[in-house]
Amino acid sequence: MPSAPVNKGLALALLASTQFVLILDAAIVGVALPSIGSDLDFAREDLSWVANAYTLMFGGFLLLGGRVADLVGRRRMFMVGLVLFTAASLLGGLAQSALWLVLARAAQGLGAALISPAALSLVMTLFTEGSERNKALGVWGAVAGSGGAAGVILGGVLTEWLGWEAVLYVNVPIGLVVAFLAPRLLPEGREAAGTRSFDVAGAVTVTAGLTMLVYALVDANDAGWGSAQTLGLAAGALALLALFVAIELRATRPLAPLAIFRNRALRGANIVNVAMTMAFFPMFFFLTFYAQYVLGYEPIEAGFAQLPIALSIIVFAGVASQIVTRAGYKTTILIGLLVAAAGLLWFAQVSPGGSFMADILGPSLVTGLGLAFAFVAGTIAATSGVSGEQAGLASGLVNTSQQIGGALGLALLIALATARTDAVDAAQPVALAEGYQAGFLGGAGLALLGALLTVLLLSSRESLEHAEAARKGEGGAAHATA
């Protein structure tokens, strides 16, 4: 850890707020897509790439961004990513064509992939593992976990009042303020001194493999799940990732030392995180679609309909960090996923003649509670017992598992909802409502799968040891390597 005095509270506020903007940006354009398509003459089938371009680059470059932060400096990579993200946001707002906007969104995603793991690894190195870090990650979870809902709310407000360009311009003043404050509030945070040699082969294969995998997922509904494109890209991605593992086993200074996967908590939590985000991420889209296309809400109304879930996440994330310290991360994840499954089952009762009070408010509060518990505890588990010099790598893995899970869940559950809607012989509101019911039900099933994986993959003993060490103010307990 850095020796220079750092105001940890202000540093955490800056880092968590930046992560909030990155998560928000994945969702903020959703409400604005109809306006974007009209102004820039997007072909209807290409409009999804305004969102997909960001997801593709964000998910594909996270692992590389995290490890580079370990090697060349976390604050430095945070700043580089921030400059790129801010400039791309400005260029996106100025876009005069569909291609221009998609390229700007891709550059935003690349900037986000450099910022996000650097920010989380700085949190890990600033706060000692145990109760202190659990509380910090509770704040991180509250702010970052509510970003999806906040993106929909802010997207609706900005699009209706100022136009779609505002959803991109809003990042520019935020980026400038953060760029001014970061050198003053954040430590450099490079632990791996003297290890700047770079594993180019590993970097190329893992980035190409992850990017190809995310592309296969985000375009699967358009191309077809059984199409040559989807199957070919998935096979190519798996081959590249297998090649990456082979390269890392032989490399003198590997990009991602595979010994980190001996940490059972990290290994299991990242697998659980995939199932978790598969269940949660599509929920925000279904809520937006249901509010607008079934209940007839305006974009701004559809945005504010998600305020309860955002507030629920913010309120309960702090409680989650305290429960991790008392009961362990395994119990907290399990509680969160089971509660979230119940909330999603409640959402699966949405009706074509429904209302905010009857169909949205109650399940939003329940699901937000579950999401907060699972998200915070999952992040703590996936970063426990990690050495300072591998904080960026661990952070990159957490973010990558969440991005892959979100892309996969969205592709699968939208396909499920669409198939159900197409199969219903009824008026459009009825058919759409039944499709969204199927999507929410699928999300509940994925949350239950995450709960099962939590039971099977995470050690109760290690979880309790981690909690006991946190209560005593010690570092994390040693983890079994099995």
Secondary structure by P-SEA (a helix, b strand, c coil): ccccccaaaaaaaaaaaaaaaaaaaacccccaaaaaaaaacccccccccaaaaaaaaaaacaaaaaaaaacccaaaaaaaaaaaaaaaaaaaaacccaaaaaaaaaaaaaaaaacaaaaaaaaaaaccccaaaaaaaaaaaaaaaaaaaaaaaaaaaaaacccaaaaaacaaaaaaaaaaccccccccccccccccccaaaaaaaaaaaaaaaaaaaaaccccccccaaaaaaaaaaaaaaaaaaaaaacccccccccccccaaaaaaaaaaaaaaaaaccaaaaaaaaaacccccccaaaaaacaaaaaaaaaaaaaaaaaaaacccaaaaaaaaaaaaaaaaaaaccccccccccccccaaaaaaaaaaaaaaaaaaaaaaccccccaaaaaaaaaaaaaaaaaaaaaaaaaaaaaaaaaaccccaaaaaaaaaaaaaaaaaaaaaaaaaaaaccccaaaaaaaaaaaaacccccccccc
